[in-house]
Amino acid sequence: MRRVSPRSPSKKAEPVKVTRTAKAAKPSAKPTKINSASKKVAKSKRTAQPHSKKNRFSQAVLDANAGKAFVHWEQCFSDLQDFKKVHGHCLVPKRFKENQTLAYWVQRNRR
């Protein structure tokens, strides 16, 4: 068993000095050399997958959704203009009972 001697009262512990070291720089990624034949094979493999994220929705579906979003935005904007004519400001409260859709739309667009 080890015995630990108590510190003498005359000796005070010196504070430990902490030094910070600079963070090591991240190694730069070196580009790998790929010949053109392997690029063509890799590209054909990507396009052959029917369930890839890019091919999940056709362009027509994306255009239709964009059109709906644009119509909704235009409708909410005209509702906001009507609100401003009545109230004199565009500060629609979060819980506006007359038009809750407008309240949510304004809240989302404030972000």
C-alpha positions as CSV (number, residue, x, y, z in Angstrom):
1,M,0.0,0.0,0.0
2,R,1.2,3.4,-0.9
3,R,1.3,6.2,1.5
4,V,0.6,9.7,0.4
5,S,2.1,12.4,2.3
6,P,0.0,15.5,3.0
7,R,1.1,18.8,1.5
8,S,2.9,21.1,3.7
9,P,1.0,24.3,4.5
10,S,3.9,26.5,3.3
11,K,3.9,25.2,-0.2
12,K,1.1,26.4,-2.5
13,A,0.2,24.7,-5.7
14,E,1.0,26.7,-8.7
15,P,-1.7,27.2,-11.3
16,V,-1.4,25.0,-14.3
17,K,-0.8,26.9,-17.5
18,V,-2.9,25.7,-20.4
19,T,-1.5,26.2,-23.8
20,R,-3.6,25.8,-26.9
21,T,-2.2,24.3,-30.0
22,A,-3.2,25.3,-33.5
23,K,-5.7,22.9,-35.1
24,A,-4.2,20.7,-37.8
25,A,-5.1,21.7,-41.3
26,K,-7.4,19.2,-43.1
27,P,-5.6,17.3,-45.8
28,S,-6.7,18.4,-49.2
29,A,-8.5,15.8,-51.3
30,K,-6.4,14.9,-54.2
31,P,-8.4,14.3,-57.4
32,T,-8.2,10.8,-58.7
33,K,-7.5,10.0,-62.3
34,I,-10.3,8.2,-64.0
35,N,-10.1,7.3,-67.7
36,S,-13.0,8.2,-70.0
37,A,-14.1,4.5,-70.4
38,S,-14.8,4.1,-66.7
39,K,-16.7,7.5,-66.7
40,K,-19.0,6.2,-69.4
41,V,-19.6,3.0,-67.5
42,A,-20.3,4.8,-64.2
43,K,-22.7,7.2,-66.0
44,S,-24.6,4.4,-67.6
45,K,-25.0,2.6,-64.3
46,R,-26.5,5.8,-62.7
47,T,-29.1,6.3,-65.4
48,A,-30.1,2.6,-65.6
49,Q,-31.5,2.6,-62.0
50,P,-35.3,3.1,-62.3
51,H,-35.7,4.1,-58.6
52,S,-33.1,6.8,-58.3
53,K,-34.1,10.1,-56.7
54,K,-33.8,12.0,-60.0
55,N,-36.1,9.7,-61.9
56,R,-38.7,9.4,-59.1
57,F,-40.9,12.2,-60.4
58,S,-41.3,13.1,-64.0
59,Q,-40.8,16.7,-65.1
60,A,-44.6,17.0,-65.8
61,V,-45.4,16.2,-62.1
62,L,-42.8,18.7,-61.0
63,D,-44.2,21.4,-63.3
64,A,-47.7,20.7,-62.1
65,N,-46.7,21.1,-58.4
66,A,-44.8,24.3,-59.2
67,G,-47.9,25.7,-60.9
68,K,-50.1,24.9,-57.9
69,A,-47.6,26.5,-55.5
70,F,-47.5,29.7,-57.7
71,V,-51.3,29.9,-57.8
72,H,-51.4,29.5,-54.0
73,W,-48.7,32.2,-53.5
74,E,-50.6,34.6,-55.7
75,Q,-53.8,34.0,-53.9
76,C,-52.2,34.5,-50.5
77,F,-50.5,37.7,-51.7
78,S,-53.8,39.1,-52.9
79,D,-55.4,38.3,-49.5
80,L,-52.5,40.1,-47.9
81,Q,-53.2,43.2,-50.1
82,D,-56.8,43.1,-49.0
83,F,-55.8,42.8,-45.4
84,K,-53.6,45.9,-45.8
85,K,-56.4,47.9,-47.3
86,V,-58.6,47.1,-44.3
87,H,-56.1,47.3,-41.5
88,G,-53.5,49.7,-42.9
89,H,-50.5,47.3,-42.2
90,C,-49.3,43.9,-43.1
91,L,-48.7,42.5,-39.6
92,V,-51.1,39.6,-39.8
93,P,-51.4,38.0,-36.3
94,K,-50.3,34.3,-36.0
95,R,-53.9,33.4,-35.0
96,F,-56.0,35.4,-37.4
97,K,-59.4,33.7,-37.2
98,E,-60.8,35.4,-40.4
99,N,-58.2,33.8,-42.7
100,Q,-56.0,31.2,-40.9
101,T,-54.3,30.3,-44.2
102,L,-53.1,33.8,-44.7
103,A,-51.8,33.8,-41.1
104,Y,-49.8,30.7,-41.7
105,W,-48.6,31.9,-45.1
106,V,-47.3,35.2,-43.6
107,Q,-45.6,33.4,-40.8
108,R,-43.8,31.1,-43.2
109,N,-42.7,34.0,-45.3
110,R,-41.4,36.0,-42.4
111,R,-38.6,33.4,-41.9
